[in-house]
């Protein structure tokens, strides 16, 4: 079960909110694709910081991640 405080903290961060918006608009993305979209729409961030933000959103069950057996690797999607 999701902790409401963790959920609130996760969505209080502007970078994580923007990533939710990007994945909502673009559909499932790899961290590399999410980083590219983030940089083109907002501002330059290190790929590692985008990866950490994506992982935090997975921790609180906002995003899911699935390993694709292709060159894509991990793909992040909104939970339904």
FENWOJO-V193307 format. One record per backbone hydrogen bond with DSSP energy under -0.5 kcal/mol. CO is the residue of the C=O (numbers start at 1). NH is the residue of the N-H. E is the energy in kcal/mol with one decimal. If there is no record, write none. Layout:
BEGIN
CO/NH/E + CO/NH/E
END
This chain:
BEGIN
2/4/-0.5 + 3/7/-2.3 + 4/8/-2.5 + 5/9/-2.4 + 6/10/-2.4 + 7/11/-2.1 + 8/12/-0.8 + 10/13/-0.6 + 13/17/-2.3 + 14/18/-2.3 + 15/19/-2.0 + 16/20/-2.2 + 17/21/-2.1 + 18/22/-2.5 + 19/23/-2.6 + 20/24/-2.4 + 21/25/-2.5 + 22/26/-3.2 + 23/27/-1.9 + 29/76/-3.6 + 30/34/-2.8 + 31/35/-2.4 + 32/36/-2.2 + 33/37/-2.5 + 34/38/-2.6 + 35/39/-2.7 + 36/40/-2.1 + 37/41/-2.0 + 38/42/-3.0 + 46/49/-0.6 + 46/50/-1.5 + 47/51/-2.5 + 48/52/-2.4 + 49/53/-1.9 + 50/54/-2.5 + 51/55/-2.5 + 52/56/-2.1 + 53/57/-1.8 + 54/58/-1.5 + 55/59/-2.3 + 56/60/-1.4 + 57/62/-2.5 + 57/63/-1.8 + 58/61/-1.8 + 62/79/-2.6 + 64/77/-2.3 + 66/68/-0.6 + 66/75/-2.5 + 68/73/-0.6 + 70/73/-0.9 + 73/68/-2.8 + 75/66/-2.1 + 76/29/-2.2 + 77/64/-3.2
END
